[in-house]
Amino acid sequence: MDKILVAGVNSVVGANLAEALSEQHSVVGVSFDSRVQLPSCEVETETSRKPAAIRELLERVQPGRVILCGAGADSSWDESRRPVASDLARAKAWIDAAHATECRLTLISSDAIFTGPWMFHAENSHSICPSPESMLLQQIEQHAAATSADSLIVRTHAIGWQSGSTFGWLETLLQELERGSVGSVDFARHGTPMLATDLADVLTKSWESGLVGTHHIAGAERVSPRKFALRLAAHFRLPTPACPIAGSLADRTVGFGCGETSLQTRKIRRALGIPMPLLDESLERLYQQHQNGYRARLSGQSAIRRVA
């Protein structure tokens, strides 16, 4: 059984990866900037961003593997979370510390590195988003690759429940759907979302196969936020909402996560011999997590009101 340290469990991807992986591994979480409690694993709060302090933490915990869930570990459709300049320094410190302590590194990055007009971007796609946020993520990826040839760099668009009592992007959308309508929903941008706990399963298989380098791990279907909202409502047994349309097909959408970020997953599918999940499969598992208490445990509540 590997000991895994998940750095950034305050992110949606980090929290859900830590919970899913704790079923088979010894997992320690580290929260950035805020205190987080998880039901199935120990969580420490990062007290210093200095490389020496992070190295001391890794030497004390002694994980065999570090998963860095930083600037790219939230849905690119969540406009409240965007990479900032300080994320680059933090990521470099964690990458350097993992290398110095000989921990195998998995870096979670984002589909929002890309933009349109092309769809289903391969790992070597040249349709790079020119935004400052995308440039930051590219620099983080480049540092991970240059520091260690054994790094696994995963671009994804993972969704899942937010840890703690604060509502995240998904919870807010679902609350609006329960009320019968949502605000303006973009139909122009497209991505390939997958459930974060499904991502954990693919990561485990990737480690077992010894994969390194850059791989796209994402859902099998390309969808817009508008279509996502409609299908989310259907899986949660809610009425079809009124969805005022946002966006335009007349103008090319620009900005971080605002364009075509769908990912081609042929490389990972061929390497592991497995399919990527369909959106309906991920949404049904998300609904089951709502029903079976997983969501409540992650939020720190004993129970939550069930959607009919």
Buried (B, 14 or more C-beta within 10 A) or exposed (E): EBBBBBBBBBBBBBBBBBBBBBEEBBBBBBBBEEEBBBBBBBBBBBEEBEBEBBBBBBEEBEBBBBBBBBBBBBBBBBEEBBBEEEBBEBBBBBBBBBBBBEBBBBBBBBBBBBBBEBBBBBBEBEBEBEBEBBBBBBBBBEBBBEBBEEBBBBBBBBBBBBBBEEBBBBBBBBEBBBEEEBEEBBBBBBBBBBBBBBBBBBBBBBBEEEBBEBBBBBBBBBBBBBBBBBBBBBBBEBEEBEBEEBBEEEEEBEBBBBBBBBBBBEBBBEBBEEEBBEBEBBBBBBBEBBEEBBBBBBBEEEEEEEBE
